[in-house]
Each structure stands twice: as structure tokens, then as C-alpha cells.
Amino acid sequence: PPYTASLIVFDEPELFLSLVIDQRRFIPGSAERMLEQLRSALIAFSRDPDARLAELVLDGEAEVIEAWNRTTRSYPRDATIPEIFAARVAERPDAPAVIADGSSWTYAQLDRHTNEIAQALRHRGVGPDTPVAVALPRGTDLIAVLLAVLKAGGAYVPIDLASPAPRVAAMLDGVPLAVVTELTATLIPTATPRVTVPELLTPISSDPPSAPAHPLSLAYITYTSGSTGV
């Protein structure tokens, strides 16, 4: 057909709708669903001709909305993110956990890296609810550091690398440590102690640190435009 979708309407001898679609552009059943919605809308208008389209209650609409919003799922409320991650490592140690920049880490590899970084962070004073700024580009190191901060009991403070210097300075007020690269270190005020990922991988221990965090401990701090606060 010349168009992705064409609706043909006949009004004699009775109202009849025909929908012609390019089947390469739609999943199976799309035409039937669209026609059913049109039919439902026309019936609703016949009942209330002065209604606005947004005010119409279409057949089956309530059921669809209720089904789409049925997203409640159970989760371990008494477990921390590191504990949930440890359970997944035990279940699937050789499964891919992170794929980025042409490299891939299994759950076991990610676990070992994050344990080493977490031990180094603990050695630098990171503990429960300690904010740690993370100024890293997207990639495996970013994922490892975010998880390691949680394993150390701290709360990560993600730094948008495109933010202006005054905003970064405000976000780092009171933050005792920032994880950076040599490039992103220039974004961090000189008064803020900083450390690179290679420095954090200096072997201390590959064992997981003792779990100082609690399910209600601080996990992260984000700064927004003001609509949702901090």
C-alpha cells in the first residue's frame, strides 16, 4: 500500500470502516486492535455526542489500564543491594554481568573487582552513609565503582561530566572523596580528595568487606533541577 495505514470509511448502506496497513510496519493484530478502538470510540460518541475525545470511556479501557499498571513485584526488603548481587554471583558466576566498550565481565569477575575497590574505599575511610563522588565516563569501571561504593557501605554521588564547574563544586560540598580519571580530575575542585580506579585496584583484599550497610542506609545522592529535590 502507498501509505503505512489507510482508513476507508463507508456510510451507506451502513457505517463501515476498513483499515489497510503495511504489514511490514505493524505487529500481528495491530489492525484489529485499532479498528476495535475506533468502533468503541464511535459507540461512545453515539451515547454522548457532546463529549470530548479525552472524556470518553472506551470499552475495555479500564481493564487495559489496570493490567498495564499491575507492576507490583515482591523483593527482599531486608537485603541490601550488595547482598542481592552476591546471591546472583552464587547462582550464575560465569554469566555476563557487564558488557561495555568492547569488553565483558562475568558476575564473578565483577564481584572480584568490586571487592577490591570496596576494600580500598574502606581503607580510605568510606563507611555507612559516606558520600563518594563518582566522576567516570560510562563503562565497566563506572558500574564497578558504583557497586563497590555500596559494598563499602557508602552512598555514591554521580557527577554529570557536562555540568558547569560551579554546579560540580556545589554537589561536592561536604563530599570527602571523589573517584575520577586523569581527565575528569580537572572537573573536581582541588579541595576535594580524589582517587583513580587504578589506585583503588592496588591489592588490599579481594574478599568482600564486612557488610556495614543496612537496607535503610543511604545508597546514592542525586541533584536535580529542583522538581524532585535531592
Disulfide bonds with the S-S distance in Angstrom:
none
